[in-house]
Amino acid sequence: MSDEASRATAERGRRFREWCEGKDGLYEVIAAVERNYAETLFTAPIEDAALREKICHRVAALRDIRLVMKEAITAGKGAEAIIKSMNAIEEKKRARKAKA
C-alpha cells in the first residue's frame, strides 16, 4: 500500500470512527432502529410471516452496514499503525545519517 493510500485509508477510518462511535453516533442510531424492529417483530402476529421475514431482512441489513463501518475503522487503524511504523523507520534513518 502506498503512503498516499495508507493516509487516505487512515483518514477514512478516523472519519468513520467519529461518525459511528460515542454518544449519538451511528452505532447508537442503528441499535435504536434494530430495537424498534425487534419490538415490532415480537409484537407481530405469528401468522404474519411476510412482515416477520421483512423485519429479519432489515435487521440483517443493519448488521451488514455496521460490519462495513467497523471494517473501515479497523482498516484505518491498521493504516495508522503502518504510517506510524514507516515514520519511525524514517526517523531512525535520519538519526543514523545525522550521526555519520
Secondary structure, 3 states (H helix, E strand, C coil): CCHHHHHHHHHHHHHHHHHHCCCCCHHHHHHHHHHHHHHHHHHCCCCCHHHHHHHHHHHHHHHHHHHHHHHHHHHHHHHHHHHHHHHHHHHHHHHHHHHC
